[in-house]
Amino acid sequence: MKKLYYSIGEVSEITDIEPHVLRYWETIFDELSPRKNRAGNRTYKEQDITLILQLKELIQKKKYSTAGAKKVLNENPAPSSNDKEIPADVKRDLQEIRMFLNKLSKTL
């Protein structure tokens, strides 16, 4: 299911984050700046999704403020390598599988 570019709707489904939150994070975090296509729609790359999952972990799960998350990103730009944590790319793949299975179950 890997693609070169993802729409904001696809990223929202993969990461389980509302599009308005993604747009807000774009204004706060300079590292998150998806390109826009000719129609003006955002196009996200794999690295953007990895960053979004890292932000989700910091802001929604670990309850960092956006300023705190920004500080953590500046100090440690790569995802932390804690033995207990699942790597961001694996989380993304699992989210994509879950999304596919949910769509499949709706068609059955």
CORFENFEN-V124463 format. One record per residue. N is the residue number from 1. RES is the residue in one letter. SS is DSSP state (~ for helix, > for strand, _ for the rest). PSI is psi in degrees with one decimal (NA if undefined). Layout:
N | RES | SS | PSI
N | RES | SS | PSI
This chain:
1 | M | _ | 5.6
2 | K | _ | 137.2
3 | K | _ | 165.9
4 | L | _ | -42.1
5 | Y | _ | 146.8
6 | Y | > | 145.2
7 | S | _ | 167.9
8 | I | ~ | -33.2
9 | G | ~ | -42.3
10 | E | ~ | -42.8
11 | V | ~ | -38.8
12 | S | ~ | -43.7
13 | E | ~ | -42.3
14 | I | ~ | -44.0
15 | T | ~ | -11.9
16 | D | _ | 41.6
17 | I | _ | 132.3
18 | E | _ | 145.5
19 | P | ~ | -37.0
20 | H | ~ | -30.9
21 | V | ~ | -41.5
22 | L | ~ | -43.3
23 | R | ~ | -39.3
24 | Y | ~ | -46.0
25 | W | ~ | -32.2
26 | E | ~ | -36.4
27 | T | ~ | -24.0
28 | I | ~ | -43.2
29 | F | _ | 114.8
30 | D | _ | -28.5
31 | E | _ | -24.0
32 | L | _ | 96.7
33 | S | _ | 81.2
34 | P | _ | 147.9
35 | R | > | 164.6
36 | K | > | 140.1
37 | N | _ | -175.6
38 | R | _ | -30.8
39 | A | _ | -5.1
40 | G | _ | 7.5
41 | N | _ | 143.0
42 | R | > | 140.9
43 | T | > | 118.2
44 | Y | > | 144.4
45 | K | _ | 172.4
46 | E | ~ | -42.1
47 | Q | ~ | -31.1
48 | D | ~ | -41.7
49 | I | ~ | -39.6
50 | T | ~ | -44.0
51 | L | ~ | -41.8
52 | I | ~ | -41.9
53 | L | ~ | -36.0
54 | Q | ~ | -42.6
55 | L | ~ | -40.3
56 | K | ~ | -43.6
57 | E | ~ | -47.0
58 | L | ~ | -47.1
59 | I | ~ | -47.7
60 | Q | ~ | -34.1
61 | K | ~ | -45.1
62 | K | _ | -3.5
63 | K | _ | 34.3
64 | Y | _ | 150.3
65 | S | _ | 168.4
66 | T | ~ | -35.6
67 | A | ~ | -40.3
68 | G | ~ | -41.2
69 | A | ~ | -38.2
70 | K | ~ | -41.1
71 | K | ~ | -43.7
72 | V | ~ | -43.0
73 | L | ~ | -39.6
74 | N | ~ | -35.2
75 | E | ~ | -36.1
76 | N | _ | 81.8
77 | P | _ | -28.6
78 | A | _ | 148.1
79 | P | _ | 142.9
80 | S | _ | 145.4
81 | S | _ | 55.0
82 | N | _ | 134.8
83 | D | _ | -30.2
84 | K | _ | -17.2
85 | E | _ | 144.8
86 | I | _ | 131.9
87 | P | _ | 148.8
88 | A | ~ | -37.6
89 | D | ~ | -32.0
90 | V | ~ | -40.4
91 | K | ~ | -43.4
92 | R | ~ | -45.5
93 | D | ~ | -41.0
94 | L | ~ | -38.9
95 | Q | ~ | -41.0
96 | E | ~ | -40.4
97 | I | ~ | -43.0
98 | R | ~ | -42.5
99 | M | ~ | -44.1
100 | F | ~ | -44.9
101 | L | ~ | -37.2
102 | N | ~ | -43.5
103 | K | ~ | -39.5
104 | L | ~ | -42.2
105 | S | ~ | -29.2
106 | K | ~ | -28.7
107 | T | ~ | -14.7
108 | L | _ | NA
